[in-house]
Amino acid sequence: MLTENKEYKETKSIVFDIFFPRRCPVCDDIVPPFIYSKGKIARGGFVHADCAKKPRPVKGALCMKCGKPLAKAEKEEEYCADCRKRSYYFDRGFSLFEYRSISGSIYRFKYAGRREYADYYAQVTEKRLGKKLKSLGIQAIIPVPMYEKKKNDRGYNQAEVYAERLSKRFGIPTYVNVIKRVKNTVPMKGLDAGARRNNLKKAFNIVRNDVKFKCILIIDDIYTTGSTVDEIAHEFRMTGTDRIYVLTLAIGQTT
């Protein structure tokens, strides 16, 4: 029965891809549902082979707190300039891509309904960070919540979509009803670090006090100053969560 269920899901996925073909998360052109390789017909991937080489992965000397690439002058430092200036409630952050190399993709993922991009993001996450994330003992994946009206207007929360794809790959449940965004904050773009923190004060509330976690992974799309994820980390820290990690799709260098 379980095998039949898996076969049914695979058939359904194939049919869906044929009638509603995926878009490449890099160039946004259609990705063929099937490819011919080594004399065989196989399922198409999530991204064009050439396009997969374009997004720049976060690598090299990284900040041991937020995960930002360190500037040349900081190579011998343990933390980036931002993390040396202030303390954070989360323990450590991880990110997949350098922001400028993937910014267009994330914009479409957020605002143009390209939810299928999340399959590619989750695949890359497992490939690059899978061993590390699995070793942390994460009990729950917590996507950054959107204000309810904003989510209804957009139709989805991109952090939830990404989190749900990660859950399928890592076998860790996603919780979307434990913390809620209760304040409709102004857009963060253009605000400095101090203004971002003030903007987020009392923006989130834990609404499920009956659920307790020892270790969580907070999911967001972009890490800039860390104000949003840290405000959420603070709320969970107050409930007794011991270890709090952050994962974002993209990150820039020190601000």
Secondary structure by P-SEA (a helix, b strand, c coil): caaaaaaaaaaaaaaaaaaccccccccccccccccccccbbbbbccccaaaaacccccccccccccccccccccccccccccccccccccccccccccccccaaaaaaacccccccaaaaaaaaaaaccaaaaaaccccccccccccaaaaaaacccaaaaaaaaaaaaccbbbbcccccccccccccccccaaaaaaaaccccccccccccccbbbbbbcccccaaaaaaaaaaaaaacccbbbbbbccccccc
